[in-house]
Amino acid sequence: MYKFGDVILTQMQFVDTFDVKTRPALVLFEEFSNVVVAGITSNANMKGIAITKAEGAVKDSVIKLNYIFTISEAMVKRKLFSLSSQKKRIVLAELTKRITM
């Protein structure tokens, strides 16, 4: 079972192609074997919430809150690490801000 703040390695389909690639993602929640995640990129030019190697990322990366999707739990390869409580509060605040705009 995955929980909010877990960073996982998962297979995901990109919006502009039918290709499926293995990429990191942030778990927002899991329910009935479906995992709702936000994509993570190592492209530092993308907007989002920064996560660093010191926090557990393989590379300095960005959580893309504009790239949220649902995957099957079967697509998850493994859990990489969990965000700190402080970083989870930042993610939650940004999500709340976007939802209530």
mmCIF file of the C-alpha atoms, coordinates in Angstrom:
data_MODEL
# 
_entry.id   MODEL 
# 
loop_
_atom_site.group_PDB 
_atom_site.id 
_atom_site.type_symbol 
_atom_site.label_atom_id 
_atom_site.label_alt_id 
_atom_site.label_comp_id 
_atom_site.label_asym_id 
_atom_site.label_entity_id 
_atom_site.label_seq_id 
_atom_site.pdbx_PDB_ins_code 
_atom_site.Cartn_x 
_atom_site.Cartn_y 
_atom_site.Cartn_z 
_atom_site.occupancy 
_atom_site.B_iso_or_equiv 
_atom_site.pdbx_formal_charge 
_atom_site.auth_seq_id 
_atom_site.auth_comp_id 
_atom_site.auth_asym_id 
_atom_site.auth_atom_id 
_atom_site.pdbx_PDB_model_num 
ATOM 1   C CA . MET A 1 1   ? 0.000  0.000  0.000   1.00 0.00 ? 1   MET A CA 1 
ATOM 2   C CA . TYR A 1 2   ? 1.365  3.387  -0.980  1.00 0.00 ? 2   TYR A CA 1 
ATOM 3   C CA . LYS A 1 3   ? 0.645  6.636  0.807   1.00 0.00 ? 3   LYS A CA 1 
ATOM 4   C CA . PHE A 1 4   ? 0.820  10.367 0.240   1.00 0.00 ? 4   PHE A CA 1 
ATOM 5   C CA . GLY A 1 5   ? 4.430  11.467 -0.043  1.00 0.00 ? 5   GLY A CA 1 
ATOM 6   C CA . ASP A 1 6   ? 5.882  8.203  -1.321  1.00 0.00 ? 6   ASP A CA 1 
ATOM 7   C CA . VAL A 1 7   ? 8.040  8.599  -4.411  1.00 0.00 ? 7   VAL A CA 1 
ATOM 8   C CA . ILE A 1 8   ? 7.736  5.529  -6.596  1.00 0.00 ? 8   ILE A CA 1 
ATOM 9   C CA . LEU A 1 9   ? 9.261  4.208  -9.792  1.00 0.00 ? 9   LEU A CA 1 
ATOM 10  C CA . THR A 1 10  ? 6.434  3.360  -12.176 1.00 0.00 ? 10  THR A CA 1 
ATOM 11  C CA . GLN A 1 11  ? 5.501  2.782  -15.754 1.00 0.00 ? 11  GLN A CA 1 
ATOM 12  C CA . MET A 1 12  ? 3.576  5.714  -17.210 1.00 0.00 ? 12  MET A CA 1 
ATOM 13  C CA . GLN A 1 13  ? 2.216  6.807  -20.537 1.00 0.00 ? 13  GLN A CA 1 
ATOM 14  C CA . PHE A 1 14  ? 3.078  10.277 -21.744 1.00 0.00 ? 14  PHE A CA 1 
ATOM 15  C CA . VAL A 1 15  ? 0.299  12.597 -22.897 1.00 0.00 ? 15  VAL A CA 1 
ATOM 16  C CA . ASP A 1 16  ? 1.794  13.219 -26.335 1.00 0.00 ? 16  ASP A CA 1 
ATOM 17  C CA . THR A 1 17  ? 2.543  9.609  -27.297 1.00 0.00 ? 17  THR A CA 1 
ATOM 18  C CA . PHE A 1 18  ? 1.410  6.037  -26.698 1.00 0.00 ? 18  PHE A CA 1 
ATOM 19  C CA . ASP A 1 19  ? 4.859  5.100  -25.375 1.00 0.00 ? 19  ASP A CA 1 
ATOM 20  C CA . VAL A 1 20  ? 5.097  3.754  -21.853 1.00 0.00 ? 20  VAL A CA 1 
ATOM 21  C CA . LYS A 1 21  ? 8.267  4.601  -19.950 1.00 0.00 ? 21  LYS A CA 1 
ATOM 22  C CA . THR A 1 22  ? 9.568  3.973  -16.448 1.00 0.00 ? 22  THR A CA 1 
ATOM 23  C CA . ARG A 1 23  ? 9.658  7.219  -14.465 1.00 0.00 ? 23  ARG A CA 1 
ATOM 24  C CA . PRO A 1 24  ? 9.436  8.463  -10.874 1.00 0.00 ? 24  PRO A CA 1 
ATOM 25  C CA . ALA A 1 25  ? 6.137  9.802  -9.555  1.00 0.00 ? 25  ALA A CA 1 
ATOM 26  C CA . LEU A 1 26  ? 4.765  11.172 -6.282  1.00 0.00 ? 26  LEU A CA 1 
ATOM 27  C CA . VAL A 1 27  ? 1.904  9.248  -4.716  1.00 0.00 ? 27  VAL A CA 1 
ATOM 28  C CA . LEU A 1 28  ? -1.060 11.459 -3.836  1.00 0.00 ? 28  LEU A CA 1 
ATOM 29  C CA . PHE A 1 29  ? -3.276 8.577  -2.705  1.00 0.00 ? 29  PHE A CA 1 
ATOM 30  C CA . GLU A 1 30  ? -4.138 4.936  -3.384  1.00 0.00 ? 30  GLU A CA 1 
ATOM 31  C CA . GLU A 1 31  ? -7.566 3.381  -3.408  1.00 0.00 ? 31  GLU A CA 1 
ATOM 32  C CA . PHE A 1 32  ? -8.817 0.033  -4.738  1.00 0.00 ? 32  PHE A CA 1 
ATOM 33  C CA . SER A 1 33  ? -5.407 -0.761 -6.317  1.00 0.00 ? 33  SER A CA 1 
ATOM 34  C CA . ASN A 1 34  ? -5.447 2.519  -8.249  1.00 0.00 ? 34  ASN A CA 1 
ATOM 35  C CA . VAL A 1 35  ? -2.673 4.982  -7.431  1.00 0.00 ? 35  VAL A CA 1 
ATOM 36  C CA . VAL A 1 36  ? -3.133 8.696  -8.127  1.00 0.00 ? 36  VAL A CA 1 
ATOM 37  C CA . VAL A 1 37  ? 0.256  10.271 -8.764  1.00 0.00 ? 37  VAL A CA 1 
ATOM 38  C CA . ALA A 1 38  ? 1.973  13.463 -9.861  1.00 0.00 ? 38  ALA A CA 1 
ATOM 39  C CA . GLY A 1 39  ? 4.764  13.134 -12.388 1.00 0.00 ? 39  GLY A CA 1 
ATOM 40  C CA . ILE A 1 40  ? 8.361  13.976 -11.533 1.00 0.00 ? 40  ILE A CA 1 
ATOM 41  C CA . THR A 1 41  ? 10.930 15.264 -14.016 1.00 0.00 ? 41  THR A CA 1 
ATOM 42  C CA . SER A 1 42  ? 14.644 15.956 -13.826 1.00 0.00 ? 42  SER A CA 1 
ATOM 43  C CA . ASN A 1 43  ? 14.143 18.856 -16.270 1.00 0.00 ? 43  ASN A CA 1 
ATOM 44  C CA . ALA A 1 44  ? 14.986 21.803 -14.004 1.00 0.00 ? 44  ALA A CA 1 
ATOM 45  C CA . ASN A 1 45  ? 13.299 24.200 -16.457 1.00 0.00 ? 45  ASN A CA 1 
ATOM 46  C CA . MET A 1 46  ? 9.860  22.777 -15.639 1.00 0.00 ? 46  MET A CA 1 
ATOM 47  C CA . LYS A 1 47  ? 7.634  24.499 -13.082 1.00 0.00 ? 47  LYS A CA 1 
ATOM 48  C CA . GLY A 1 48  ? 6.801  22.629 -9.935  1.00 0.00 ? 48  GLY A CA 1 
ATOM 49  C CA . ILE A 1 49  ? 8.119  21.722 -6.506  1.00 0.00 ? 49  ILE A CA 1 
ATOM 50  C CA . ALA A 1 50  ? 11.831 20.995 -6.330  1.00 0.00 ? 50  ALA A CA 1 
ATOM 51  C CA . ILE A 1 51  ? 13.169 17.816 -4.751  1.00 0.00 ? 51  ILE A CA 1 
ATOM 52  C CA . THR A 1 52  ? 16.890 17.299 -4.378  1.00 0.00 ? 52  THR A CA 1 
ATOM 53  C CA . LYS A 1 53  ? 19.338 14.431 -4.221  1.00 0.00 ? 53  LYS A CA 1 
ATOM 54  C CA . ALA A 1 54  ? 19.762 15.268 -0.524  1.00 0.00 ? 54  ALA A CA 1 
ATOM 55  C CA . GLU A 1 55  ? 16.042 14.526 -0.068  1.00 0.00 ? 55  GLU A CA 1 
ATOM 56  C CA . GLY A 1 56  ? 16.388 11.125 -1.751  1.00 0.00 ? 56  GLY A CA 1 
ATOM 57  C CA . ALA A 1 57  ? 15.921 11.845 -5.458  1.00 0.00 ? 57  ALA A CA 1 
ATOM 58  C CA . VAL A 1 58  ? 18.340 10.171 -7.878  1.00 0.00 ? 58  VAL A CA 1 
ATOM 59  C CA . LYS A 1 59  ? 18.771 13.587 -9.570  1.00 0.00 ? 59  LYS A CA 1 
ATOM 60  C CA . ASP A 1 60  ? 17.603 17.041 -8.579  1.00 0.00 ? 60  ASP A CA 1 
ATOM 61  C CA . SER A 1 61  ? 14.033 17.002 -9.884  1.00 0.00 ? 61  SER A CA 1 
ATOM 62  C CA . VAL A 1 62  ? 10.678 18.753 -10.005 1.00 0.00 ? 62  VAL A CA 1 
ATOM 63  C CA . ILE A 1 63  ? 7.263  17.454 -8.909  1.00 0.00 ? 63  ILE A CA 1 
ATOM 64  C CA . LYS A 1 64  ? 4.838  18.465 -11.669 1.00 0.00 ? 64  LYS A CA 1 
ATOM 65  C CA . LEU A 1 65  ? 1.463  19.175 -10.071 1.00 0.00 ? 65  LEU A CA 1 
ATOM 66  C CA . ASN A 1 66  ? 0.049  19.881 -13.529 1.00 0.00 ? 66  ASN A CA 1 
ATOM 67  C CA . TYR A 1 67  ? 0.674  16.247 -14.504 1.00 0.00 ? 67  TYR A CA 1 
ATOM 68  C CA . ILE A 1 68  ? -1.638 14.162 -12.307 1.00 0.00 ? 68  ILE A CA 1 
ATOM 69  C CA . PHE A 1 69  ? -2.933 10.781 -13.410 1.00 0.00 ? 69  PHE A CA 1 
ATOM 70  C CA . THR A 1 70  ? -4.100 7.375  -12.179 1.00 0.00 ? 70  THR A CA 1 
ATOM 71  C CA . ILE A 1 71  ? -2.119 4.188  -12.622 1.00 0.00 ? 71  ILE A CA 1 
ATOM 72  C CA . SER A 1 72  ? -2.720 0.594  -11.628 1.00 0.00 ? 72  SER A CA 1 
ATOM 73  C CA . GLU A 1 73  ? -0.780 -0.573 -8.590  1.00 0.00 ? 73  GLU A CA 1 
ATOM 74  C CA . ALA A 1 74  ? 0.559  -3.313 -10.902 1.00 0.00 ? 74  ALA A CA 1 
ATOM 75  C CA . MET A 1 75  ? 2.488  -0.635 -12.838 1.00 0.00 ? 75  MET A CA 1 
ATOM 76  C CA . VAL A 1 76  ? 4.557  0.317  -9.778  1.00 0.00 ? 76  VAL A CA 1 
ATOM 77  C CA . LYS A 1 77  ? 8.037  -1.161 -9.868  1.00 0.00 ? 77  LYS A CA 1 
ATOM 78  C CA . ARG A 1 78  ? 9.114  -0.044 -6.384  1.00 0.00 ? 78  ARG A CA 1 
ATOM 79  C CA . LYS A 1 79  ? 9.083  2.672  -3.764  1.00 0.00 ? 79  LYS A CA 1 
ATOM 80  C CA . LEU A 1 80  ? 12.146 4.914  -3.921  1.00 0.00 ? 80  LEU A CA 1 
ATOM 81  C CA . PHE A 1 81  ? 11.761 7.122  -0.822  1.00 0.00 ? 81  PHE A CA 1 
ATOM 82  C CA . SER A 1 82  ? 9.266  9.269  1.075   1.00 0.00 ? 82  SER A CA 1 
ATOM 83  C CA . LEU A 1 83  ? 9.124  13.045 1.195   1.00 0.00 ? 83  LEU A CA 1 
ATOM 84  C CA . SER A 1 84  ? 9.751  14.796 4.487   1.00 0.00 ? 84  SER A CA 1 
ATOM 85  C CA . SER A 1 85  ? 6.777  16.106 6.462   1.00 0.00 ? 85  SER A CA 1 
ATOM 86  C CA . GLN A 1 86  ? 7.765  19.647 5.516   1.00 0.00 ? 86  GLN A CA 1 
ATOM 87  C CA . LYS A 1 87  ? 7.860  18.852 1.774   1.00 0.00 ? 87  LYS A CA 1 
ATOM 88  C CA . LYS A 1 88  ? 4.511  17.037 2.010   1.00 0.00 ? 88  LYS A CA 1 
ATOM 89  C CA . ARG A 1 89  ? 3.000  20.186 3.559   1.00 0.00 ? 89  ARG A CA 1 
ATOM 90  C CA . ILE A 1 90  ? 4.348  22.222 0.629   1.00 0.00 ? 90  ILE A CA 1 
ATOM 91  C CA . VAL A 1 91  ? 2.830  19.783 -1.893  1.00 0.00 ? 91  VAL A CA 1 
ATOM 92  C CA . LEU A 1 92  ? -0.515 19.807 -0.075  1.00 0.00 ? 92  LEU A CA 1 
ATOM 93  C CA . ALA A 1 93  ? -0.555 23.623 0.091   1.00 0.00 ? 93  ALA A CA 1 
ATOM 94  C CA . GLU A 1 94  ? 0.192  23.912 -3.648  1.00 0.00 ? 94  GLU A CA 1 
ATOM 95  C CA . LEU A 1 95  ? -2.462 21.359 -4.543  1.00 0.00 ? 95  LEU A CA 1 
ATOM 96  C CA . THR A 1 96  ? -5.017 23.121 -2.355  1.00 0.00 ? 96  THR A CA 1 
ATOM 97  C CA . LYS A 1 97  ? -4.160 26.464 -3.929  1.00 0.00 ? 97  LYS A CA 1 
ATOM 98  C CA . ARG A 1 98  ? -4.706 25.061 -7.418  1.00 0.00 ? 98  ARG A CA 1 
ATOM 99  C CA . ILE A 1 99  ? -7.969 23.326 -6.550  1.00 0.00 ? 99  ILE A CA 1 
ATOM 100 C CA . THR A 1 100 ? -9.496 26.357 -4.845  1.00 0.00 ? 100 THR A CA 1 
ATOM 101 C CA . MET A 1 101 ? -8.530 28.936 -7.510  1.00 0.00 ? 101 MET A CA 1 
# 
